[in-house]
Amino acid sequence: MGVPKRKVSHARQGDRRAHLAISVPQLEECPHCHQPKRAHRACPNCGFYAGRPVLELKKTKDEPAAG
């Protein structure tokens, strides 16, 4: 069984983990409401995905009732 002969230095450990950094998620414009949203996900603002409604959003108290 392979066993390390020496302790791995902090620099080598950091080199190995160089690709594990967290990046900011990429946003795109919703074609329905033009708000930023994550790619390949339903819009959290209007609930549309691929040109059709897929989420039914709850109304807040300060929004006027439609109709």
PDB file of N, CA, C and O in Angstrom:
ATOM      1  N   MET A   1       0.843  -1.176   0.000  1.00  0.00           N
ATOM      2  CA  MET A   1       0.000   0.000   0.000  1.00  0.00           C
ATOM      3  C   MET A   1       0.892   1.245   0.000  1.00  0.00           C
ATOM      4  O   MET A   1       1.864   1.315   0.753  1.00  0.00           O
ATOM      5  N   GLY A   2       0.563   2.221  -0.840  1.00  0.00           N
ATOM      6  CA  GLY A   2       1.377   3.417  -0.943  1.00  0.00           C
ATOM      7  C   GLY A   2       1.192   4.333   0.254  1.00  0.00           C
ATOM      8  O   GLY A   2       0.069   4.678   0.623  1.00  0.00           O
ATOM      9  N   VAL A   3       2.301   4.719   0.850  1.00  0.00           N
ATOM     10  CA  VAL A   3       2.269   5.612   2.001  1.00  0.00           C
ATOM     11  C   VAL A   3       3.190   6.781   1.700  1.00  0.00           C
ATOM     12  O   VAL A   3       4.306   6.559   1.231  1.00  0.00           O
ATOM     13  N   PRO A   4       2.764   8.042   1.953  1.00  0.00           N
ATOM     14  CA  PRO A   4       3.638   9.181   1.694  1.00  0.00           C
ATOM     15  C   PRO A   4       4.901   9.126   2.559  1.00  0.00           C
ATOM     16  O   PRO A   4       4.840   8.833   3.753  1.00  0.00           O
ATOM     17  N   LYS A   5       6.044   9.415   1.930  1.00  0.00           N
ATOM     18  CA  LYS A   5       7.298   9.391   2.672  1.00  0.00           C
ATOM     19  C   LYS A   5       7.500  10.681   3.458  1.00  0.00           C
ATOM     20  O   LYS A   5       8.100  10.673   4.533  1.00  0.00           O
ATOM     21  N   ARG A   6       6.995  11.798   2.913  1.00  0.00           N
ATOM     22  CA  ARG A   6       7.156  13.085   3.575  1.00  0.00           C
ATOM     23  C   ARG A   6       5.824  13.842   3.584  1.00  0.00           C
ATOM     24  O   ARG A   6       4.914  13.556   2.807  1.00  0.00           O
ATOM     25  N   LYS A   7       5.748  14.818   4.494  1.00  0.00           N
ATOM     26  CA  LYS A   7       4.565  15.672   4.597  1.00  0.00           C
ATOM     27  C   LYS A   7       4.463  16.554   3.350  1.00  0.00           C
ATOM     28  O   LYS A   7       5.468  17.076   2.868  1.00  0.00           O
ATOM     29  N   VAL A   8       3.251  16.713   2.836  1.00  0.00           N
ATOM     30  CA  VAL A   8       3.020  17.580   1.680  1.00  0.00           C
ATOM     31  C   VAL A   8       3.035  19.023   2.165  1.00  0.00           C
ATOM     32  O   VAL A   8       2.329  19.371   3.111  1.00  0.00           O
ATOM     33  N   SER A   9       3.849  19.873   1.507  1.00  0.00           N
ATOM     34  CA  SER A   9       3.951  21.271   1.916  1.00  0.00           C
ATOM     35  C   SER A   9       2.656  22.024   1.584  1.00  0.00           C
ATOM     36  O   SER A   9       1.847  21.571   0.774  1.00  0.00           O
ATOM     37  N   HIS A  10       2.483  23.178   2.228  1.00  0.00           N
ATOM     38  CA  HIS A  10       1.288  23.994   1.998  1.00  0.00           C
ATOM     39  C   HIS A  10       1.220  24.479   0.552  1.00  0.00           C
ATOM     40  O   HIS A  10       0.134  24.591  -0.017  1.00  0.00           O
ATOM     41  N   ALA A  11       2.372  24.765  -0.038  1.00  0.00           N
ATOM     42  CA  ALA A  11       2.400  25.239  -1.425  1.00  0.00           C
ATOM     43  C   ALA A  11       1.918  24.147  -2.385  1.00  0.00           C
ATOM     44  O   ALA A  11       1.126  24.421  -3.287  1.00  0.00           O
ATOM     45  N   ARG A  12       2.386  22.931  -2.196  1.00  0.00           N
ATOM     46  CA  ARG A  12       1.956  21.826  -3.069  1.00  0.00           C
ATOM     47  C   ARG A  12       0.483  21.494  -2.836  1.00  0.00           C
ATOM     48  O   ARG A  12      -0.249  21.164  -3.770  1.00  0.00           O
ATOM     49  N   GLN A  13       0.072  21.583  -1.604  1.00  0.00           N
ATOM     50  CA  GLN A  13      -1.337  21.345  -1.279  1.00  0.00           C
ATOM     51  C   GLN A  13      -2.212  22.398  -1.959  1.00  0.00           C
ATOM     52  O   GLN A  13      -3.279  22.074  -2.480  1.00  0.00           O
ATOM     53  N   GLY A  14      -1.762  23.660  -1.957  1.00  0.00           N
ATOM     54  CA  GLY A  14      -2.500  24.729  -2.617  1.00  0.00           C
ATOM     55  C   GLY A  14      -2.527  24.558  -4.125  1.00  0.00           C
ATOM     56  O   GLY A  14      -3.538  24.859  -4.760  1.00  0.00           O
ATOM     57  N   ASP A  15      -1.428  24.076  -4.715  1.00  0.00           N
ATOM     58  CA  ASP A  15      -1.396  23.815  -6.154  1.00  0.00           C
ATOM     59  C   ASP A  15      -2.420  22.757  -6.542  1.00  0.00           C
ATOM     60  O   ASP A  15      -3.073  22.861  -7.580  1.00  0.00           O
ATOM     61  N   ARG A  16      -2.550  21.755  -5.713  1.00  0.00           N
ATOM     62  CA  ARG A  16      -3.493  20.678  -5.997  1.00  0.00           C
ATOM     63  C   ARG A  16      -4.941  21.173  -5.915  1.00  0.00           C
ATOM     64  O   ARG A  16      -5.804  20.694  -6.650  1.00  0.00           O
ATOM     65  N   ARG A  17      -5.200  22.116  -5.034  1.00  0.00           N
ATOM     66  CA  ARG A  17      -6.559  22.621  -4.832  1.00  0.00           C
ATOM     67  C   ARG A  17      -6.839  23.919  -5.587  1.00  0.00           C
ATOM     68  O   ARG A  17      -7.822  24.600  -5.294  1.00  0.00           O
ATOM     69  N   ALA A  18      -6.006  24.264  -6.536  1.00  0.00           N
ATOM     70  CA  ALA A  18      -6.140  25.542  -7.234  1.00  0.00           C
ATOM     71  C   ALA A  18      -7.448  25.637  -8.019  1.00  0.00           C
ATOM     72  O   ALA A  18      -7.955  26.739  -8.228  1.00  0.00           O
ATOM     73  N   HIS A  19      -7.997  24.521  -8.452  1.00  0.00           N
ATOM     74  CA  HIS A  19      -9.217  24.545  -9.269  1.00  0.00           C
ATOM     75  C   HIS A  19     -10.485  24.471  -8.432  1.00  0.00           C
ATOM     76  O   HIS A  19     -11.577  24.423  -8.998  1.00  0.00           O
ATOM     77  N   LEU A  20     -10.384  24.460  -7.110  1.00  0.00           N
ATOM     78  CA  LEU A  20     -11.558  24.311  -6.257  1.00  0.00           C
ATOM     79  C   LEU A  20     -12.176  25.639  -5.817  1.00  0.00           C
ATOM     80  O   LEU A  20     -13.072  25.648  -4.972  1.00  0.00           O
ATOM     81  N   ALA A  21     -11.716  26.751  -6.371  1.00  0.00           N
ATOM     82  CA  ALA A  21     -12.245  28.060  -5.977  1.00  0.00           C
ATOM     83  C   ALA A  21     -13.701  28.197  -6.413  1.00  0.00           C
ATOM     84  O   ALA A  21     -14.101  27.660  -7.446  1.00  0.00           O
ATOM     85  N   ILE A  22     -14.474  28.907  -5.635  1.00  0.00           N
ATOM     86  CA  ILE A  22     -15.883  29.150  -5.944  1.00  0.00           C
ATOM     87  C   ILE A  22     -15.982  30.380  -6.839  1.00  0.00           C
ATOM     88  O   ILE A  22     -15.338  31.397  -6.581  1.00  0.00           O
ATOM     89  N   SER A  23     -16.788  30.283  -7.890  1.00  0.00           N
ATOM     90  CA  SER A  23     -16.961  31.413  -8.801  1.00  0.00           C
ATOM     91  C   SER A  23     -18.389  31.947  -8.690  1.00  0.00           C
ATOM     92  O   SER A  23     -19.280  31.267  -8.183  1.00  0.00           O
ATOM     93  N   VAL A  24     -18.589  33.161  -9.167  1.00  0.00           N
ATOM     94  CA  VAL A  24     -19.898  33.791  -9.167  1.00  0.00           C
ATOM     95  C   VAL A  24     -20.756  33.110 -10.245  1.00  0.00           C
ATOM     96  O   VAL A  24     -20.274  32.897 -11.357  1.00  0.00           O
ATOM     97  N   PRO A  25     -22.027  32.762  -9.939  1.00  0.00           N
ATOM     98  CA  PRO A  25     -22.848  32.106 -10.952  1.00  0.00           C
ATOM     99  C   PRO A  25     -23.144  33.040 -12.125  1.00  0.00           C
ATOM    100  O   PRO A  25     -23.364  34.237 -11.938  1.00  0.00           O
ATOM    101  N   GLN A  26     -23.147  32.485 -13.320  1.00  0.00           N
ATOM    102  CA  GLN A  26     -23.418  33.265 -14.518  1.00  0.00           C
ATOM    103  C   GLN A  26     -24.921  33.528 -14.626  1.00  0.00           C
ATOM    104  O   GLN A  26     -25.735  32.626 -14.428  1.00  0.00           O
ATOM    105  N   LEU A  27     -25.274  34.763 -14.939  1.00  0.00           N
ATOM    106  CA  LEU A  27     -26.677  35.160 -15.064  1.00  0.00           C
ATOM    107  C   LEU A  27     -26.978  35.508 -16.509  1.00  0.00           C
ATOM    108  O   LEU A  27     -26.106  35.956 -17.253  1.00  0.00           O
ATOM    109  N   GLU A  28     -28.231  35.293 -16.892  1.00  0.00           N
ATOM    110  CA  GLU A  28     -28.693  35.707 -18.215  1.00  0.00           C
ATOM    111  C   GLU A  28     -30.038  36.389 -18.047  1.00  0.00           C
ATOM    112  O   GLU A  28     -30.660  36.293 -16.990  1.00  0.00           O
ATOM    113  N   GLU A  29     -30.482  37.069 -19.076  1.00  0.00           N
ATOM    114  CA  GLU A  29     -31.723  37.830 -19.020  1.00  0.00           C
ATOM    115  C   GLU A  29     -32.909  36.911 -19.309  1.00  0.00           C
ATOM    116  O   GLU A  29     -32.880  36.131 -20.260  1.00  0.00           O
ATOM    117  N   CYS A  30     -33.938  37.006 -18.492  1.00  0.00           N
ATOM    118  CA  CYS A  30     -35.171  36.250 -18.716  1.00  0.00           C
ATOM    119  C   CYS A  30     -35.859  36.815 -19.960  1.00  0.00           C
ATOM    120  O   CYS A  30     -36.081  38.024 -20.033  1.00  0.00           O
ATOM    121  N   PRO A  31     -36.202  35.975 -20.937  1.00  0.00           N
ATOM    122  CA  PRO A  31     -36.861  36.498 -22.139  1.00  0.00           C
ATOM    123  C   PRO A  31     -38.279  36.998 -21.894  1.00  0.00           C
ATOM    124  O   PRO A  31     -38.825  37.733 -22.717  1.00  0.00           O
ATOM    125  N   HIS A  32     -38.881  36.611 -20.779  1.00  0.00           N
ATOM    126  CA  HIS A  32     -40.262  37.021 -20.495  1.00  0.00           C
ATOM    127  C   HIS A  32     -40.333  38.333 -19.716  1.00  0.00           C
ATOM    128  O   HIS A  32     -41.066  39.244 -20.103  1.00  0.00           O
ATOM    129  N   CYS A  33     -39.564  38.437 -18.603  1.00  0.00           N
ATOM    130  CA  CYS A  33     -39.648  39.642 -17.760  1.00  0.00           C
ATOM    131  C   CYS A  33     -38.361  40.466 -17.766  1.00  0.00           C
ATOM    132  O   CYS A  33     -38.312  41.526 -17.142  1.00  0.00           O
ATOM    133  N   HIS A  34     -37.324  40.002 -18.454  1.00  0.00           N
ATOM    134  CA  HIS A  34     -36.051  40.713 -18.617  1.00  0.00           C
ATOM    135  C   HIS A  34     -35.294  40.942 -17.309  1.00  0.00           C
ATOM    136  O   HIS A  34     -34.491  41.871 -17.216  1.00  0.00           O
ATOM    137  N   GLN A  35     -35.539  40.113 -16.307  1.00  0.00           N
ATOM    138  CA  GLN A  35     -34.789  40.160 -15.062  1.00  0.00           C
ATOM    139  C   GLN A  35     -33.650  39.141 -15.134  1.00  0.00           C
ATOM    140  O   GLN A  35     -33.773  38.149 -15.852  1.00  0.00           O
ATOM    141  N   PRO A  36     -32.548  39.354 -14.415  1.00  0.00           N
ATOM    142  CA  PRO A  36     -31.464  38.361 -14.448  1.00  0.00           C
ATOM    143  C   PRO A  36     -31.880  37.068 -13.761  1.00  0.00           C
ATOM    144  O   PRO A  36     -32.543  37.086 -12.724  1.00  0.00           O
ATOM    145  N   LYS A  37     -31.478  35.937 -14.359  1.00  0.00           N
ATOM    146  CA  LYS A  37     -31.778  34.621 -13.796  1.00  0.00           C
ATOM    147  C   LYS A  37     -30.627  33.684 -14.126  1.00  0.00           C
ATOM    148  O   LYS A  37     -29.832  33.971 -15.020  1.00  0.00           O
ATOM    149  N   ARG A  38     -30.529  32.550 -13.403  1.00  0.00           N
ATOM    150  CA  ARG A  38     -29.515  31.548 -13.684  1.00  0.00           C
ATOM    151  C   ARG A  38     -29.900  30.789 -14.943  1.00  0.00           C
ATOM    152  O   ARG A  38     -31.084  30.606 -15.226  1.00  0.00           O
ATOM    153  N   ALA A  39     -28.902  30.348 -15.697  1.00  0.00           N
ATOM    154  CA  ALA A  39     -29.142  29.630 -16.938  1.00  0.00           C
ATOM    155  C   ALA A  39     -29.776  28.271 -16.665  1.00  0.00           C
ATOM    156  O   ALA A  39     -29.451  27.626 -15.668  1.00  0.00           O
ATOM    157  N   HIS A  40     -30.676  27.832 -17.540  1.00  0.00           N
ATOM    158  CA  HIS A  40     -31.336  26.527 -17.492  1.00  0.00           C
ATOM    159  C   HIS A  40     -32.158  26.329 -16.233  1.00  0.00           C
ATOM    160  O   HIS A  40     -32.281  25.206 -15.746  1.00  0.00           O
ATOM    161  N   ARG A  41     -32.723  27.404 -15.698  1.00  0.00           N
ATOM    162  CA  ARG A  41     -33.585  27.335 -14.519  1.00  0.00           C
ATOM    163  C   ARG A  41     -34.782  28.250 -14.726  1.00  0.00           C
ATOM    164  O   ARG A  41     -34.716  29.201 -15.504  1.00  0.00           O
ATOM    165  N   ALA A  42     -35.867  27.963 -14.032  1.00  0.00           N
ATOM    166  CA  ALA A  42     -37.053  28.807 -14.113  1.00  0.00           C
ATOM    167  C   ALA A  42     -36.745  30.164 -13.484  1.00  0.00           C
ATOM    168  O   ALA A  42     -35.968  30.258 -12.533  1.00  0.00           O
ATOM    169  N   CYS A  43     -37.359  31.207 -14.023  1.00  0.00           N
ATOM    170  CA  CYS A  43     -37.140  32.560 -13.527  1.00  0.00           C
ATOM    171  C   CYS A  43     -37.793  32.703 -12.148  1.00  0.00           C
ATOM    172  O   CYS A  43     -38.981  32.412 -12.009  1.00  0.00           O
ATOM    173  N   PRO A  44     -37.048  33.144 -11.124  1.00  0.00           N
ATOM    174  CA  PRO A  44     -37.656  33.319  -9.808  1.00  0.00           C
ATOM    175  C   PRO A  44     -38.587  34.518  -9.731  1.00  0.00           C
ATOM    176  O   PRO A  44     -39.368  34.633  -8.786  1.00  0.00           O
ATOM    177  N   ASN A  45     -38.517  35.412 -10.712  1.00  0.00           N
ATOM    178  CA  ASN A  45     -39.346  36.611 -10.702  1.00  0.00           C
ATOM    179  C   ASN A  45     -40.727  36.360 -11.307  1.00  0.00           C
ATOM    180  O   ASN A  45     -41.740  36.758 -10.731  1.00  0.00           O
ATOM    181  N   CYS A  46     -40.771  35.695 -12.481  1.00  0.00           N
ATOM    182  CA  CYS A  46     -42.047  35.497 -13.169  1.00  0.00           C
ATOM    183  C   CYS A  46     -42.481  34.035 -13.233  1.00  0.00           C
ATOM    184  O   CYS A  46     -43.652  33.762 -13.494  1.00  0.00           O
ATOM    185  N   GLY A  47     -41.570  33.086 -13.003  1.00  0.00           N
ATOM    186  CA  GLY A  47     -41.928  31.674 -12.995  1.00  0.00           C
ATOM    187  C   GLY A  47     -41.950  31.025 -14.368  1.00  0.00           C
ATOM    188  O   GLY A  47     -42.449  29.908 -14.502  1.00  0.00           O
ATOM    189  N   PHE A  48     -41.422  31.691 -15.396  1.00  0.00           N
ATOM    190  CA  PHE A  48     -41.430  31.142 -16.748  1.00  0.00           C
ATOM    191  C   PHE A  48     -40.135  30.399 -17.026  1.00  0.00           C
ATOM    192  O   PHE A  48     -39.073  30.769 -16.525  1.00  0.00           O
ATOM    193  N   TYR A  49     -40.234  29.329 -17.842  1.00  0.00           N
ATOM    194  CA  TYR A  49     -39.069  28.605 -18.341  1.00  0.00           C
ATOM    195  C   TYR A  49     -39.421  28.086 -19.730  1.00  0.00           C
ATOM    196  O   TYR A  49     -40.475  27.479 -19.921  1.00  0.00           O
ATOM    197  N   ALA A  50     -38.555  28.322 -20.685  1.00  0.00           N
ATOM    198  CA  ALA A  50     -38.736  27.889 -22.073  1.00  0.00           C
ATOM    199  C   ALA A  50     -40.039  28.434 -22.666  1.00  0.00           C
ATOM    200  O   ALA A  50     -40.714  27.746 -23.431  1.00  0.00           O
ATOM    201  N   GLY A  51     -40.387  29.674 -22.307  1.00  0.00           N
ATOM    202  CA  GLY A  51     -41.534  30.341 -22.898  1.00  0.00           C
ATOM    203  C   GLY A  51     -42.886  29.957 -22.326  1.00  0.00           C
ATOM    204  O   GLY A  51     -43.914  30.357 -22.872  1.00  0.00           O
ATOM    205  N   ARG A  52     -42.915  29.189 -21.239  1.00  0.00           N
ATOM    206  CA  ARG A  52     -44.196  28.813 -20.643  1.00  0.00           C
ATOM    207  C   ARG A  52     -44.093  28.862 -19.124  1.00  0.00           C
ATOM    208  O   ARG A  52     -43.004  28.686 -18.577  1.00  0.00           O
ATOM    209  N   PRO A  53     -45.207  29.097 -18.431  1.00  0.00           N
ATOM    210  CA  PRO A  53     -45.157  29.166 -16.965  1.00  0.00           C
ATOM    211  C   PRO A  53     -44.984  27.770 -16.368  1.00  0.00           C
ATOM    212  O   PRO A  53     -45.722  26.845 -16.708  1.00  0.00           O
ATOM    213  N   VAL A  54     -44.009  27.629 -15.481  1.00  0.00           N
ATOM    214  CA  VAL A  54     -43.760  26.353 -14.820  1.00  0.00           C
ATOM    215  C   VAL A  54     -43.852  26.472 -13.297  1.00  0.00           C
ATOM    216  O   VAL A  54     -43.977  25.459 -12.609  1.00  0.00           O
ATOM    217  N   LEU A  55     -43.792  27.682 -12.767  1.00  0.00           N
ATOM    218  CA  LEU A  55     -43.917  27.913 -11.332  1.00  0.00           C
ATOM    219  C   LEU A  55     -45.085  28.835 -11.064  1.00  0.00           C
ATOM    220  O   LEU A  55     -45.300  29.810 -11.785  1.00  0.00           O
ATOM    221  N   GLU A  56     -45.840  28.522 -10.022  1.00  0.00           N
ATOM    222  CA  GLU A  56     -46.901  29.426  -9.595  1.00  0.00           C
ATOM    223  C   GLU A  56     -46.377  30.176  -8.385  1.00  0.00           C
ATOM    224  O   GLU A  56     -46.190  29.597  -7.315  1.00  0.00           O
ATOM    225  N   LEU A  57     -46.142  31.466  -8.561  1.00  0.00           N
ATOM    226  CA  LEU A  57     -45.550  32.279  -7.512  1.00  0.00           C
ATOM    227  C   LEU A  57     -46.614  32.785  -6.562  1.00  0.00           C
ATOM    228  O   LEU A  57     -47.724  33.119  -6.978  1.00  0.00           O
ATOM    229  N   LYS A  58     -46.270  32.841  -5.275  1.00  0.00           N
ATOM    230  CA  LYS A  58     -47.195  33.342  -4.263  1.00  0.00           C
ATOM    231  C   LYS A  58     -47.228  34.862  -4.316  1.00  0.00           C
ATOM    232  O   LYS A  58     -46.205  35.496  -4.575  1.00  0.00           O
ATOM    233  N   LYS A  59     -48.379  35.443  -4.078  1.00  0.00           N
ATOM    234  CA  LYS A  59     -48.528  36.894  -4.036  1.00  0.00           C
ATOM    235  C   LYS A  59     -48.174  37.387  -2.639  1.00  0.00           C
ATOM    236  O   LYS A  59     -48.520  36.747  -1.646  1.00  0.00           O
ATOM    237  N   THR A  60     -47.490  38.516  -2.560  1.00  0.00           N
ATOM    238  CA  THR A  60     -47.193  39.117  -1.266  1.00  0.00           C
ATOM    239  C   THR A  60     -48.319  40.074  -0.891  1.00  0.00           C
ATOM    240  O   THR A  60     -49.173  40.403  -1.714  1.00  0.00           O
ATOM    241  N   LYS A  61     -48.306  40.512   0.363  1.00  0.00           N
ATOM    242  CA  LYS A  61     -49.383  41.366   0.858  1.00  0.00           C
ATOM    243  C   LYS A  61     -49.402  42.742   0.191  1.00  0.00           C
ATOM    244  O   LYS A  61     -50.467  43.337   0.023  1.00  0.00           O
ATOM    245  N   ASP A  62     -48.222  43.249  -0.190  1.00  0.00           N
ATOM    246  CA  ASP A  62     -48.169  44.603  -0.764  1.00  0.00           C
ATOM    247  C   ASP A  62     -48.502  44.628  -2.255  1.00  0.00           C
ATOM    248  O   ASP A  62     -48.635  45.711  -2.826  1.00  0.00           O
ATOM    249  N   GLU A  63     -48.642  43.465  -2.906  1.00  0.00           N
ATOM    250  CA  GLU A  63     -49.011  43.450  -4.324  1.00  0.00           C
ATOM    251  C   GLU A  63     -50.527  43.545  -4.473  1.00  0.00           C
ATOM    252  O   GLU A  63     -51.257  42.874  -3.743  1.00  0.00           O
ATOM    253  N   PRO A  64     -51.011  44.361  -5.397  1.00  0.00           N
ATOM    254  CA  PRO A  64     -52.460  44.432  -5.610  1.00  0.00           C
ATOM    255  C   PRO A  64     -52.955  43.146  -6.280  1.00  0.00           C
ATOM    256  O   PRO A  64     -52.222  42.503  -7.031  1.00  0.00           O
ATOM    257  N   ALA A  65     -54.186  42.790  -6.000  1.00  0.00           N
ATOM    258  CA  ALA A  65     -54.774  41.591  -6.581  1.00  0.00           C
ATOM    259  C   ALA A  65     -55.053  41.824  -8.059  1.00  0.00           C
ATOM    260  O   ALA A  65     -55.546  42.888  -8.434  1.00  0.00           O
ATOM    261  N   ALA A  66     -54.749  40.857  -8.892  1.00  0.00           N
ATOM    262  CA  ALA A  66     -54.983  40.975 -10.339  1.00  0.00           C
ATOM    263  C   ALA A  66     -56.463  40.750 -10.626  1.00  0.00           C
ATOM    264  O   ALA A  66     -57.089  39.844 -10.075  1.00  0.00           O
ATOM    265  N   GLY A  67     -57.006  41.588 -11.493  1.00  0.00           N
ATOM    266  CA  GLY A  67     -58.385  41.358 -11.918  1.00  0.00           C
ATOM    267  C   GLY A  67     -59.330  42.380 -11.542  1.00  0.00           C
ATOM    268  O   GLY A  67     -60.515  42.271 -11.856  1.00  0.00           O
TER     269      GLY A  67
END
